[in-house]
Amino acid sequence: MITLTEDEWTRIRKQLKAEYAWKPSVFMIRETMRRELGFTTRLHRHWVNDGDIGSGYKITMYLDFYDDAAETFFRMKYL
């Protein structure tokens, strides 16, 4: 499992969308995402009260990998 901030996921997703522009279903269908990319995503939003900065929702994206080799490749290529 890899944990990403909202900004990190936005950057990586943009890169993945460019690489898989020929197959937009990769991001629409979970089974296709798992087969093509080796992972599925989970989005979590939780309320944060930061005092001076203010309060609001913090977004965290979790990437759940089904193969250690796919996770290693992803880390080398995107992180």
Chimera marker file (.cmm) of the C-alpha trace (Angstrom):
<marker_set name="trace">
<marker id="1" x="0.000" y="0.000" z="0.000" r="1" g="1" b="0" radius="0.5"/>
<marker id="2" x="1.206" y="3.482" z="-0.879" r="1" g="1" b="0" radius="0.5"/>
<marker id="3" x="-0.232" y="6.600" z="0.768" r="1" g="1" b="0" radius="0.5"/>
<marker id="4" x="-0.289" y="9.804" z="-1.269" r="1" g="1" b="0" radius="0.5"/>
<marker id="5" x="-1.353" y="13.370" z="-0.588" r="1" g="1" b="0" radius="0.5"/>
<marker id="6" x="-3.864" y="15.028" z="-2.864" r="1" g="1" b="0" radius="0.5"/>
<marker id="7" x="-1.113" y="16.938" z="-4.716" r="1" g="1" b="0" radius="0.5"/>
<marker id="8" x="1.046" y="13.846" z="-5.204" r="1" g="1" b="0" radius="0.5"/>
<marker id="9" x="-1.891" y="11.846" z="-6.560" r="1" g="1" b="0" radius="0.5"/>
<marker id="10" x="-2.897" y="14.682" z="-8.911" r="1" g="1" b="0" radius="0.5"/>
<marker id="11" x="0.619" y="14.777" z="-10.391" r="1" g="1" b="0" radius="0.5"/>
<marker id="12" x="0.843" y="10.979" z="-10.776" r="1" g="1" b="0" radius="0.5"/>
<marker id="13" x="-2.694" y="10.647" z="-12.144" r="1" g="1" b="0" radius="0.5"/>
<marker id="14" x="-1.965" y="13.290" z="-14.774" r="1" g="1" b="0" radius="0.5"/>
<marker id="15" x="1.123" y="11.339" z="-15.854" r="1" g="1" b="0" radius="0.5"/>
<marker id="16" x="-0.775" y="8.040" z="-15.932" r="1" g="1" b="0" radius="0.5"/>
<marker id="17" x="-3.629" y="9.578" z="-17.936" r="1" g="1" b="0" radius="0.5"/>
<marker id="18" x="-1.120" y="10.759" z="-20.551" r="1" g="1" b="0" radius="0.5"/>
<marker id="19" x="0.470" y="7.292" z="-20.738" r="1" g="1" b="0" radius="0.5"/>
<marker id="20" x="-2.890" y="5.500" z="-20.974" r="1" g="1" b="0" radius="0.5"/>
<marker id="21" x="-4.688" y="8.051" z="-23.186" r="1" g="1" b="0" radius="0.5"/>
<marker id="22" x="-5.372" y="5.267" z="-25.674" r="1" g="1" b="0" radius="0.5"/>
<marker id="23" x="-7.377" y="3.373" z="-23.026" r="1" g="1" b="0" radius="0.5"/>
<marker id="24" x="-9.493" y="5.677" z="-20.818" r="1" g="1" b="0" radius="0.5"/>
<marker id="25" x="-11.288" y="2.724" z="-19.194" r="1" g="1" b="0" radius="0.5"/>
<marker id="26" x="-8.168" y="2.140" z="-17.053" r="1" g="1" b="0" radius="0.5"/>
<marker id="27" x="-9.420" y="4.784" z="-14.616" r="1" g="1" b="0" radius="0.5"/>
<marker id="28" x="-13.138" y="4.034" z="-14.925" r="1" g="1" b="0" radius="0.5"/>
<marker id="29" x="-13.214" y="0.303" z="-14.204" r="1" g="1" b="0" radius="0.5"/>
<marker id="30" x="-11.528" y="-1.061" z="-11.085" r="1" g="1" b="0" radius="0.5"/>
<marker id="31" x="-10.772" y="-4.489" z="-12.579" r="1" g="1" b="0" radius="0.5"/>
<marker id="32" x="-9.123" y="-2.866" z="-15.602" r="1" g="1" b="0" radius="0.5"/>
<marker id="33" x="-7.074" y="-0.638" z="-13.304" r="1" g="1" b="0" radius="0.5"/>
<marker id="34" x="-5.975" y="-3.657" z="-11.318" r="1" g="1" b="0" radius="0.5"/>
<marker id="35" x="-5.060" y="-5.622" z="-14.445" r="1" g="1" b="0" radius="0.5"/>
<marker id="36" x="-3.272" y="-2.791" z="-16.299" r="1" g="1" b="0" radius="0.5"/>
<marker id="37" x="-1.663" y="-0.846" z="-13.439" r="1" g="1" b="0" radius="0.5"/>
<marker id="38" x="-1.444" y="-3.462" z="-10.694" r="1" g="1" b="0" radius="0.5"/>
<marker id="39" x="-3.370" y="-1.455" z="-8.104" r="1" g="1" b="0" radius="0.5"/>
<marker id="40" x="-6.732" y="0.010" z="-7.154" r="1" g="1" b="0" radius="0.5"/>
<marker id="41" x="-7.366" y="3.299" z="-5.390" r="1" g="1" b="0" radius="0.5"/>
<marker id="42" x="-9.117" y="4.298" z="-2.182" r="1" g="1" b="0" radius="0.5"/>
<marker id="43" x="-9.924" y="7.935" z="-1.455" r="1" g="1" b="0" radius="0.5"/>
<marker id="44" x="-10.256" y="9.049" z="2.174" r="1" g="1" b="0" radius="0.5"/>
<marker id="45" x="-11.442" y="12.443" z="3.363" r="1" g="1" b="0" radius="0.5"/>
<marker id="46" x="-11.220" y="13.404" z="6.990" r="1" g="1" b="0" radius="0.5"/>
<marker id="47" x="-11.848" y="16.617" z="8.862" r="1" g="1" b="0" radius="0.5"/>
<marker id="48" x="-8.787" y="18.467" z="10.155" r="1" g="1" b="0" radius="0.5"/>
<marker id="49" x="-8.808" y="21.424" z="12.529" r="1" g="1" b="0" radius="0.5"/>
<marker id="50" x="-5.374" y="23.062" z="12.223" r="1" g="1" b="0" radius="0.5"/>
<marker id="51" x="-5.935" y="26.065" z="14.478" r="1" g="1" b="0" radius="0.5"/>
<marker id="52" x="-3.917" y="28.842" z="12.812" r="1" g="1" b="0" radius="0.5"/>
<marker id="53" x="-4.281" y="27.480" z="9.280" r="1" g="1" b="0" radius="0.5"/>
<marker id="54" x="-7.969" y="26.760" z="9.595" r="1" g="1" b="0" radius="0.5"/>
<marker id="55" x="-10.077" y="23.684" z="9.301" r="1" g="1" b="0" radius="0.5"/>
<marker id="56" x="-11.220" y="21.612" z="6.379" r="1" g="1" b="0" radius="0.5"/>
<marker id="57" x="-11.117" y="18.242" z="4.768" r="1" g="1" b="0" radius="0.5"/>
<marker id="58" x="-7.789" y="16.556" z="4.153" r="1" g="1" b="0" radius="0.5"/>
<marker id="59" x="-7.759" y="14.166" z="1.214" r="1" g="1" b="0" radius="0.5"/>
<marker id="60" x="-5.542" y="11.077" z="1.223" r="1" g="1" b="0" radius="0.5"/>
<marker id="61" x="-5.279" y="8.570" z="-1.620" r="1" g="1" b="0" radius="0.5"/>
<marker id="62" x="-4.308" y="4.975" z="-0.915" r="1" g="1" b="0" radius="0.5"/>
<marker id="63" x="-3.021" y="2.718" z="-3.670" r="1" g="1" b="0" radius="0.5"/>
<marker id="64" x="-3.618" y="-0.954" z="-2.912" r="1" g="1" b="0" radius="0.5"/>
<marker id="65" x="-1.219" y="-3.192" z="-4.850" r="1" g="1" b="0" radius="0.5"/>
<marker id="66" x="-1.834" y="-6.873" z="-5.592" r="1" g="1" b="0" radius="0.5"/>
<marker id="67" x="1.740" y="-7.704" z="-6.565" r="1" g="1" b="0" radius="0.5"/>
<marker id="68" x="5.010" y="-6.691" z="-4.894" r="1" g="1" b="0" radius="0.5"/>
<marker id="69" x="6.753" y="-6.365" z="-8.244" r="1" g="1" b="0" radius="0.5"/>
<marker id="70" x="4.079" y="-3.935" z="-9.486" r="1" g="1" b="0" radius="0.5"/>
<marker id="71" x="4.475" y="-1.833" z="-6.345" r="1" g="1" b="0" radius="0.5"/>
<marker id="72" x="8.255" y="-1.747" z="-6.708" r="1" g="1" b="0" radius="0.5"/>
<marker id="73" x="7.977" y="-0.741" z="-10.370" r="1" g="1" b="0" radius="0.5"/>
<marker id="74" x="5.476" y="1.990" z="-9.495" r="1" g="1" b="0" radius="0.5"/>
<marker id="75" x="7.782" y="3.390" z="-6.792" r="1" g="1" b="0" radius="0.5"/>
<marker id="76" x="10.765" y="3.444" z="-9.152" r="1" g="1" b="0" radius="0.5"/>
<marker id="77" x="8.834" y="5.093" z="-11.979" r="1" g="1" b="0" radius="0.5"/>
<marker id="78" x="6.552" y="7.608" z="-10.247" r="1" g="1" b="0" radius="0.5"/>
<marker id="79" x="7.901" y="8.385" z="-6.774" r="1" g="1" b="0" radius="0.5"/>
<link id1="1" id2="2" r="1" g="1" b="0" radius="0.2"/>
<link id1="2" id2="3" r="1" g="1" b="0" radius="0.2"/>
<link id1="3" id2="4" r="1" g="1" b="0" radius="0.2"/>
<link id1="4" id2="5" r="1" g="1" b="0" radius="0.2"/>
<link id1="5" id2="6" r="1" g="1" b="0" radius="0.2"/>
<link id1="6" id2="7" r="1" g="1" b="0" radius="0.2"/>
<link id1="7" id2="8" r="1" g="1" b="0" radius="0.2"/>
<link id1="8" id2="9" r="1" g="1" b="0" radius="0.2"/>
<link id1="9" id2="10" r="1" g="1" b="0" radius="0.2"/>
<link id1="10" id2="11" r="1" g="1" b="0" radius="0.2"/>
<link id1="11" id2="12" r="1" g="1" b="0" radius="0.2"/>
<link id1="12" id2="13" r="1" g="1" b="0" radius="0.2"/>
<link id1="13" id2="14" r="1" g="1" b="0" radius="0.2"/>
<link id1="14" id2="15" r="1" g="1" b="0" radius="0.2"/>
<link id1="15" id2="16" r="1" g="1" b="0" radius="0.2"/>
<link id1="16" id2="17" r="1" g="1" b="0" radius="0.2"/>
<link id1="17" id2="18" r="1" g="1" b="0" radius="0.2"/>
<link id1="18" id2="19" r="1" g="1" b="0" radius="0.2"/>
<link id1="19" id2="20" r="1" g="1" b="0" radius="0.2"/>
<link id1="20" id2="21" r="1" g="1" b="0" radius="0.2"/>
<link id1="21" id2="22" r="1" g="1" b="0" radius="0.2"/>
<link id1="22" id2="23" r="1" g="1" b="0" radius="0.2"/>
<link id1="23" id2="24" r="1" g="1" b="0" radius="0.2"/>
<link id1="24" id2="25" r="1" g="1" b="0" radius="0.2"/>
<link id1="25" id2="26" r="1" g="1" b="0" radius="0.2"/>
<link id1="26" id2="27" r="1" g="1" b="0" radius="0.2"/>
<link id1="27" id2="28" r="1" g="1" b="0" radius="0.2"/>
<link id1="28" id2="29" r="1" g="1" b="0" radius="0.2"/>
<link id1="29" id2="30" r="1" g="1" b="0" radius="0.2"/>
<link id1="30" id2="31" r="1" g="1" b="0" radius="0.2"/>
<link id1="31" id2="32" r="1" g="1" b="0" radius="0.2"/>
<link id1="32" id2="33" r="1" g="1" b="0" radius="0.2"/>
<link id1="33" id2="34" r="1" g="1" b="0" radius="0.2"/>
<link id1="34" id2="35" r="1" g="1" b="0" radius="0.2"/>
<link id1="35" id2="36" r="1" g="1" b="0" radius="0.2"/>
<link id1="36" id2="37" r="1" g="1" b="0" radius="0.2"/>
<link id1="37" id2="38" r="1" g="1" b="0" radius="0.2"/>
<link id1="38" id2="39" r="1" g="1" b="0" radius="0.2"/>
<link id1="39" id2="40" r="1" g="1" b="0" radius="0.2"/>
<link id1="40" id2="41" r="1" g="1" b="0" radius="0.2"/>
<link id1="41" id2="42" r="1" g="1" b="0" radius="0.2"/>
<link id1="42" id2="43" r="1" g="1" b="0" radius="0.2"/>
<link id1="43" id2="44" r="1" g="1" b="0" radius="0.2"/>
<link id1="44" id2="45" r="1" g="1" b="0" radius="0.2"/>
<link id1="45" id2="46" r="1" g="1" b="0" radius="0.2"/>
<link id1="46" id2="47" r="1" g="1" b="0" radius="0.2"/>
<link id1="47" id2="48" r="1" g="1" b="0" radius="0.2"/>
<link id1="48" id2="49" r="1" g="1" b="0" radius="0.2"/>
<link id1="49" id2="50" r="1" g="1" b="0" radius="0.2"/>
<link id1="50" id2="51" r="1" g="1" b="0" radius="0.2"/>
<link id1="51" id2="52" r="1" g="1" b="0" radius="0.2"/>
<link id1="52" id2="53" r="1" g="1" b="0" radius="0.2"/>
<link id1="53" id2="54" r="1" g="1" b="0" radius="0.2"/>
<link id1="54" id2="55" r="1" g="1" b="0" radius="0.2"/>
<link id1="55" id2="56" r="1" g="1" b="0" radius="0.2"/>
<link id1="56" id2="57" r="1" g="1" b="0" radius="0.2"/>
<link id1="57" id2="58" r="1" g="1" b="0" radius="0.2"/>
<link id1="58" id2="59" r="1" g="1" b="0" radius="0.2"/>
<link id1="59" id2="60" r="1" g="1" b="0" radius="0.2"/>
<link id1="60" id2="61" r="1" g="1" b="0" radius="0.2"/>
<link id1="61" id2="62" r="1" g="1" b="0" radius="0.2"/>
<link id1="62" id2="63" r="1" g="1" b="0" radius="0.2"/>
<link id1="63" id2="64" r="1" g="1" b="0" radius="0.2"/>
<link id1="64" id2="65" r="1" g="1" b="0" radius="0.2"/>
<link id1="65" id2="66" r="1" g="1" b="0" radius="0.2"/>
<link id1="66" id2="67" r="1" g="1" b="0" radius="0.2"/>
<link id1="67" id2="68" r="1" g="1" b="0" radius="0.2"/>
<link id1="68" id2="69" r="1" g="1" b="0" radius="0.2"/>
<link id1="69" id2="70" r="1" g="1" b="0" radius="0.2"/>
<link id1="70" id2="71" r="1" g="1" b="0" radius="0.2"/>
<link id1="71" id2="72" r="1" g="1" b="0" radius="0.2"/>
<link id1="72" id2="73" r="1" g="1" b="0" radius="0.2"/>
<link id1="73" id2="74" r="1" g="1" b="0" radius="0.2"/>
<link id1="74" id2="75" r="1" g="1" b="0" radius="0.2"/>
<link id1="75" id2="76" r="1" g="1" b="0" radius="0.2"/>
<link id1="76" id2="77" r="1" g="1" b="0" radius="0.2"/>
<link id1="77" id2="78" r="1" g="1" b="0" radius="0.2"/>
<link id1="78" id2="79" r="1" g="1" b="0" radius="0.2"/>
</marker_set>
